[in-house]
Amino acid sequence: MTTRPNEQGAVTGNALGIFAKEPLPGLVKTRLCPPLTPEQAALLYRESLMETVEAVVAHVPAEPVLFYEGDEGFFKTCFPRLKCIPQRAGDLGQRMSQAFAYLFAAGCRTAALIGSDSPDLPPALITEALVYLERTDLVAIPAVDGGYVLIGTRQHRPQLFLDIPWSTSGVWPATRQRADALGLSWRLVEQWFDLDRSADLLLLIHRSPSSRTARLARRLLNSVPDEDSFSGMTVDLPGGDDR
C-alpha cells in the first residue's frame, strides 16, 4: 500500500527522489569485489552517496527526497534536512513505482528518480531533464550499460515499471517500448555512467579525477592501475567526457 504523506511531507514544484542503501559491507557494490574488499566497497559507496546528495542539494532546482533501504537512524543522522522515506517492498520496479506514487501524492508537479552510484552525474544534466519534463511525458538520462541513471515523469505511470528486465542492457529499450505503447512522448538527455563493475572504477578516475569518490577510489587502489592489474580487462574511455 502506498504511504501517503501528511501536510509536513508536502512536496511542491519539481521533486527529485534519490534511491540509497545503507553502506554495509557485503550488501552494497558487491560487483566491485575484487579488486575492492567488501569494506572498501561500502566505504566507496558511502562517499558516492554523500557526493550525490550534496551536488543535488547545492545545484539542482528540485526538492530532494531520499528513498532509503536500511537503518533509518543512519539516514536521519547523515541527512537531517532531507525527507527520508523508506523504500517499499518488492523488486526495483515496484519500489520505483511506489516512490513516484509518494512524490505525486505529496503534490509535486514533476518527479524524477536517480540512484546514488553516479557520483559525478553533472547537475546540469539533471536540470536539463527537469526542463524537458515541462513539455514531455517521460525523460531519461540513459546509462552506457543500457539502463538509465535518471527517469522522470509528469504523473505516476506504474506501467513503466512492470515486467522490465532489471539489471540488464534491456532496461531502457523495454521502458521506451512501454512508453510508446502508452502513447507517451519521451526525450533522452546525454548518456552517463554508473558505478557497478571494476571497469567503472577506472572510468570514474579518468573521467572525473576531481570527484571525491574518484579520489577515494584512487586511494583504495593505491594508483590508477593499467589493464593488466585487472587480469586483462580492457576499458574504452569515451571521448568528450573528460569532465
C-alpha positions as CSV (number, residue, x, y, z in Angstrom):
1,M,0.0,0.0,0.0
2,T,1.3,3.4,-0.9
3,T,2.3,5.6,2.0
4,R,0.5,9.0,1.7
5,P,2.4,12.0,3.0
6,N,1.0,14.2,5.7
7,E,1.0,18.0,5.3
8,Q,4.5,18.3,6.7
9,G,5.6,15.9,3.9
10,A,4.2,18.1,1.1
11,V,6.4,18.4,-2.0
12,T,5.8,21.2,-4.5
13,G,7.3,22.0,-7.9
14,N,9.9,19.6,-9.1
15,A,10.8,16.6,-7.0
16,L,14.0,14.5,-7.2
17,G,14.0,11.2,-5.5
18,I,17.3,9.6,-4.6
19,F,17.5,5.9,-4.1
20,A,20.0,4.9,-1.5
21,K,21.1,1.9,0.6
22,E,22.8,1.8,4.0
23,P,26.5,1.3,3.1
24,L,27.1,-2.0,4.8
25,P,30.0,-4.3,3.7
26,G,28.7,-7.2,1.6
27,L,25.4,-5.5,0.8
28,V,26.5,-2.7,-1.5
29,K,28.6,-2.6,-4.6
30,T,29.5,-6.3,-4.4
31,R,30.4,-6.4,-8.1
32,L,33.4,-4.2,-7.2
33,C,34.8,-7.0,-5.2
34,P,37.5,-7.7,-6.2
35,P,39.5,-5.6,-6.7
36,L,38.0,-3.9,-3.6
37,T,37.2,-5.7,-0.3
38,P,33.6,-5.6,0.9
39,E,34.6,-3.0,3.5
40,Q,36.3,-0.8,0.8
41,A,33.3,-1.1,-1.5
42,A,31.0,0.0,1.3
43,L,33.3,3.0,2.0
44,L,33.3,3.9,-1.6
45,Y,29.5,3.7,-1.9
46,R,29.1,5.9,1.2
47,E,31.3,8.5,-0.4
48,S,29.3,8.2,-3.7
49,L,26.0,8.7,-1.8
50,M,27.3,11.7,0.1
51,E,28.7,13.3,-3.0
52,T,25.5,12.7,-5.0
53,V,23.2,14.2,-2.3
54,E,25.5,17.3,-1.8
55,A,25.6,18.0,-5.5
56,V,21.8,17.7,-5.9
57,V,21.1,19.9,-2.9
58,A,23.5,22.6,-4.0
59,H,22.9,22.7,-7.7
60,V,19.6,21.1,-8.8
61,P,16.3,23.2,-8.9
62,A,14.2,20.4,-7.3
63,E,13.2,19.3,-3.9
64,P,15.3,16.2,-3.0
65,V,13.7,13.2,-1.2
66,L,15.8,10.3,-0.1
67,F,14.2,6.8,-0.5
68,Y,16.3,4.6,1.6
69,E,16.9,0.9,2.3
70,G,18.4,0.1,5.7
71,D,18.6,1.7,9.1
72,E,16.5,4.8,9.4
73,G,18.9,6.2,12.0
74,F,21.8,6.2,9.6
75,F,19.9,8.3,7.0
76,K,18.4,10.7,9.6
77,T,21.8,11.3,11.1
78,C,23.6,11.8,7.8
79,F,20.8,13.8,6.1
80,P,18.9,15.6,8.8
81,R,17.5,18.2,6.5
82,L,16.1,15.8,3.8
83,K,12.8,14.0,3.7
84,C,13.9,10.4,4.2
85,I,11.3,7.8,3.2
86,P,11.8,4.0,3.5
87,Q,11.6,2.1,0.2
88,R,8.6,-0.2,-0.1
89,A,8.9,-4.0,-0.6
90,G,9.2,-5.6,-4.0
91,D,11.5,-5.6,-6.9
92,L,13.2,-2.5,-8.2
93,G,10.3,-1.6,-10.5
94,Q,7.8,-1.9,-7.7
95,R,10.0,0.2,-5.4
96,M,10.4,2.9,-8.0
97,S,6.7,3.0,-8.8
98,Q,5.9,3.4,-5.1
99,A,8.4,6.3,-4.9
100,F,6.8,8.1,-7.8
101,A,3.4,7.4,-6.2
102,Y,4.6,9.0,-3.0
103,L,6.0,12.1,-4.7
104,F,2.9,12.8,-6.8
105,A,0.6,12.2,-3.8
106,A,2.8,14.8,-1.9
107,G,1.8,17.4,-4.5
108,C,4.8,17.7,-6.8
109,R,4.3,18.9,-10.4
110,T,7.0,16.7,-12.0
111,A,9.2,14.0,-10.5
112,A,12.4,12.2,-11.3
113,L,14.4,9.5,-9.7
114,I,18.2,8.9,-9.6
115,G,20.4,6.4,-7.9
116,S,23.3,7.1,-5.6
117,D,26.1,5.3,-7.7
118,S,26.7,8.0,-10.3
119,P,28.7,10.4,-8.1
120,D,29.9,12.6,-11.0
121,L,26.5,12.9,-12.7
122,P,26.5,16.6,-13.7
123,P,23.8,18.6,-12.0
124,A,23.3,20.4,-15.4
125,L,22.1,17.1,-17.0
126,I,19.6,16.6,-14.2
127,T,18.4,20.2,-14.6
128,E,18.1,19.7,-18.4
129,A,16.0,16.6,-17.8
130,L,13.7,18.6,-15.4
131,V,13.3,21.3,-18.1
132,Y,12.3,18.7,-20.7
133,L,9.6,17.4,-18.3
134,E,7.8,20.7,-18.6
135,R,6.7,19.6,-22.1
136,T,7.5,15.9,-22.3
137,D,5.7,13.0,-20.6
138,L,8.9,11.0,-19.9
139,V,12.6,11.8,-19.8
140,A,15.6,9.7,-19.1
141,I,19.4,10.0,-18.8
142,P,20.4,6.7,-20.3
143,A,23.3,4.7,-18.8
144,V,26.0,3.3,-21.1
145,D,25.1,-0.2,-20.0
146,G,21.5,0.0,-21.4
147,G,19.8,1.1,-18.2
148,Y,19.2,4.7,-17.1
149,V,20.7,6.9,-14.3
150,L,17.6,9.2,-14.2
151,I,14.0,8.7,-15.2
152,G,11.3,11.4,-14.8
153,T,7.6,11.7,-15.5
154,R,4.8,14.3,-15.2
155,Q,2.5,11.8,-13.5
156,H,2.6,8.4,-11.9
157,R,2.8,5.7,-14.6
158,P,3.1,2.3,-12.8
159,Q,3.1,0.5,-16.2
160,L,6.5,1.9,-17.0
161,F,8.0,-0.3,-14.2
162,L,6.2,-3.6,-14.8
163,D,7.9,-6.6,-16.3
164,I,11.1,-4.7,-17.1
165,P,14.3,-6.9,-17.3
166,W,16.1,-5.1,-14.5
167,S,19.9,-5.3,-14.3
168,T,20.2,-6.0,-18.0
169,S,21.0,-4.0,-21.1
170,G,17.4,-4.1,-22.0
171,V,16.1,-1.8,-19.3
172,W,15.8,1.4,-21.3
173,P,14.7,-0.3,-24.6
174,A,11.9,-2.1,-22.7
175,T,10.9,1.1,-21.0
176,R,10.9,3.0,-24.3
177,Q,8.7,0.4,-25.9
178,R,6.3,0.6,-22.9
179,A,6.2,4.4,-23.2
180,D,5.4,4.1,-27.0
181,A,2.6,1.6,-26.2
182,L,1.1,4.0,-23.7
183,G,1.3,6.9,-26.2
184,L,3.7,8.9,-24.1
185,S,6.1,11.4,-25.5
186,W,9.7,10.9,-24.3
187,R,13.1,12.6,-24.5
188,L,16.6,11.4,-23.8
189,V,19.3,13.6,-22.3
190,E,23.1,12.8,-22.8
191,Q,24.0,9.4,-21.5
192,W,26.0,9.0,-18.3
193,F,27.7,6.3,-16.2
194,D,27.1,4.4,-13.0
195,L,29.5,2.6,-10.7
196,D,28.8,-1.1,-10.9
197,R,31.8,-3.0,-12.2
198,S,35.5,-3.0,-11.7
199,A,36.0,-1.2,-15.1
200,D,33.8,1.6,-13.8
201,L,36.4,2.5,-11.2
202,L,38.9,3.2,-13.9
203,L,36.4,5.2,-16.0
204,L,35.5,7.3,-13.0
205,I,39.1,8.1,-12.1
206,H,39.9,9.0,-15.7
207,R,36.7,10.9,-16.4
208,S,36.3,12.9,-13.2
209,P,39.6,13.0,-11.3
210,S,38.4,15.8,-9.0
211,S,35.4,13.9,-7.8
212,R,35.7,12.9,-4.1
213,T,34.6,9.4,-5.0
214,A,37.2,9.1,-7.7
215,R,39.9,10.3,-5.4
216,L,38.8,7.7,-2.8
217,A,38.8,5.0,-5.5
218,R,42.3,6.1,-6.5
219,R,43.5,5.8,-2.8
220,L,41.8,2.4,-2.4
221,L,43.5,1.1,-5.5
222,N,46.8,2.9,-4.5
223,S,47.2,4.2,-8.0
224,V,45.5,4.4,-11.3
225,P,46.0,0.8,-12.5
226,D,46.6,-0.3,-16.0
227,E,44.6,-3.1,-17.7
228,D,47.0,-5.8,-16.5
229,S,46.1,-5.0,-12.9
230,F,42.6,-6.2,-13.7
231,S,43.5,-9.5,-15.3
232,G,43.5,-8.3,-18.9
233,M,40.3,-6.3,-18.6
234,T,40.1,-3.5,-21.2
235,V,38.4,-0.2,-20.8
236,D,37.4,2.1,-23.7
237,L,37.4,5.7,-22.5
238,P,34.7,7.6,-24.3
239,G,35.8,10.8,-26.0
240,G,34.5,14.2,-24.9
241,D,33.6,13.1,-21.4
242,D,36.7,14.2,-19.6
243,R,34.9,16.4,-17.1
